[in-house]
Amino acid sequence: MLSINRLSQSDANVLIAGAVKKAEEIGVPMCIAVTDESGNLIAFERMDGGKIHSITLAQDKAFTAASARKGTHEYNQACIPGADNHLFGIHTALGGRLCIVGGGLPVSVNGEVIGGIGVSSGAPSQDLSCAQAGLESFAKNCI
């Protein structure tokens, strides 16, 4: 039998609150998704003005970060045609659900991935900074 550590609803809310605070600071309304360690949605918020297509993108970023256990921006660098790591085209896997656009980060405690956060509506660097702010809020308030 396996014991699995997983984010709680209150943990997810802390992650979202941290991302929302950063989004407000930079003036970009975001869509923010938090998943469990398997990439299944726990919580979601679409800020007023968050882009419609970003609803799905944020969820896919969180799914990718949690299930692959790495940031979506890392996949972006690995998907360059001709790269030595042979990942070009992985973004077409799972019906296109694997996301290679920055803004998705795994949530880890003591080196164990327990979930993912995905943020979308800004430039990839803005999405990533909001996701990172969510992680920082989680580290400060939940660990």
Phi, psi and omega per residue, in radians:
M1 nan 2.454 3.111
L2 -1.767 2.520 2.962
S3 -1.868 2.207 -3.059
I4 -2.063 2.205 3.024
N5 -1.475 2.435 -3.030
R6 -2.557 2.624 3.049
L7 -1.137 2.494 3.017
S8 -1.585 2.990 3.071
Q9 -1.068 -0.710 -3.139
S10 -1.194 -0.615 3.044
D11 -1.066 -0.784 -3.140
A12 -1.065 -0.690 3.124
N13 -1.136 -0.631 3.091
V14 -1.155 -0.744 3.089
L15 -1.037 -0.819 -3.132
I16 -1.111 -0.764 -3.121
A17 -1.053 -0.706 3.109
G18 -1.128 -0.709 3.116
A19 -1.189 -0.702 3.123
V20 -1.093 -0.761 -3.139
K21 -1.020 -0.793 3.130
K22 -1.146 -0.729 3.124
A23 -1.045 -0.714 3.100
E24 -1.143 -0.680 3.124
E25 -1.080 -0.694 -3.102
I26 -1.585 -0.112 3.073
G27 1.312 0.534 3.123
V28 -2.183 1.939 3.107
P29 -1.210 2.248 -2.996
M30 -2.026 2.810 2.878
C31 -1.809 2.301 -3.035
I32 -2.285 2.206 3.122
A33 -2.123 2.501 3.057
V34 -2.225 2.298 3.141
T35 -2.082 2.901 2.994
D36 -1.394 -3.044 -3.067
E37 -1.134 -0.331 3.128
S38 -1.647 -0.044 3.137
G39 1.592 0.192 3.108
N40 -1.538 2.362 -3.043
L41 -1.053 2.290 3.026
I42 -1.854 -0.808 -3.068
A43 -2.617 2.683 -3.122
F44 -2.608 2.486 3.002
E45 -2.427 2.301 2.989
R46 -1.926 1.921 3.112
M47 -1.148 2.657 3.063
D48 -0.943 2.129 -3.123
G49 1.679 -0.099 3.069
G50 -1.082 2.447 -3.055
K51 -1.176 2.507 -3.113
I52 -1.020 -0.846 -3.099
H53 -1.184 -0.333 -3.134
S54 -1.288 -0.257 3.051
I55 -1.023 -0.889 -3.141
T56 -1.260 -0.739 -3.118
L57 -1.056 -0.758 3.136
A58 -1.069 -0.739 3.134
Q59 -1.157 -0.699 3.116
D60 -1.189 -0.620 3.089
K61 -1.132 -0.778 3.122
A62 -1.128 -0.743 3.097
F63 -1.006 -0.848 -3.109
T64 -1.099 -0.835 -3.101
A65 -1.064 -0.745 -3.129
A66 -1.254 -0.868 -3.037
S67 -1.271 -0.576 3.136
A68 -1.590 -0.258 3.122
R69 1.096 0.642 3.057
K70 -2.729 2.793 3.137
G71 -1.177 2.545 -3.139
T72 -1.117 -0.525 3.103
H73 -1.130 -0.480 3.082
E74 -1.188 -0.678 3.062
Y75 -1.131 -0.652 3.137
N76 -0.982 -0.835 -3.138
Q77 -1.146 -0.561 -3.098
A78 -1.414 -0.212 -3.069
C79 -1.688 0.199 3.118
I80 -1.211 2.237 -3.140
P81 -0.947 2.311 3.113
G82 1.540 -0.043 3.117
A83 -1.110 2.588 -3.079
D84 -1.134 -0.341 -3.050
N85 -1.501 -0.044 3.005
H86 1.029 0.655 3.110
L87 -1.788 0.015 -3.129
F88 -0.967 2.264 3.125
G89 1.683 -0.116 -3.104
I90 -1.083 -0.440 3.136
H91 -1.134 -0.206 3.090
T92 -1.577 -0.120 -3.119
A93 -1.226 2.731 3.088
L94 0.981 0.743 3.123
G95 1.157 0.452 -3.129
G96 1.472 0.162 -3.082
R97 -1.293 -0.484 3.085
L98 -1.217 2.147 -3.037
C99 -1.843 2.324 -3.136
I100 -1.975 0.278 3.114
V101 -1.687 2.346 -3.125
G102 -0.976 2.540 3.123
G103 2.300 -0.002 3.088
G104 -2.037 2.263 3.139
L105 -2.341 2.486 3.029
P106 -1.268 2.615 3.037
V107 -1.812 2.112 -3.061
S108 -2.191 2.580 2.995
V109 -2.314 2.164 -3.123
N110 0.921 0.705 3.090
G111 1.385 0.023 3.137
E112 -1.852 2.198 3.107
V113 -1.292 2.142 -3.118
I114 -2.039 0.038 3.133
G115 3.004 -2.969 3.121
G116 -2.582 2.659 3.030
I117 -2.182 2.370 3.105
G118 -2.268 2.329 -3.104
V119 -2.261 2.407 -3.117
S120 -2.634 2.550 2.978
S121 2.532 -0.332 3.118
G122 -1.845 -2.865 2.975
A123 -1.206 2.701 -3.141
P124 -0.902 -0.649 3.128
S125 -1.186 -0.597 3.082
Q126 -1.226 -0.745 3.103
D127 -1.050 -0.777 -3.130
L128 -1.111 -0.726 -3.132
S129 -1.139 -0.605 3.093
C130 -1.247 -0.692 3.074
A131 -1.095 -0.739 3.112
Q132 -1.093 -0.696 3.093
A133 -1.095 -0.633 3.056
G134 -1.087 -0.771 3.104
L135 -1.093 -0.723 3.141
E136 -1.122 -0.690 3.088
S137 -1.113 -0.738 3.104
F138 -1.085 -0.807 -3.126
A139 -1.073 -0.684 -3.102
K140 -1.278 -0.656 -2.986
N141 -1.843 -0.267 -3.004
C142 -2.154 -0.346 -3.060
I143 -1.702 nan nan
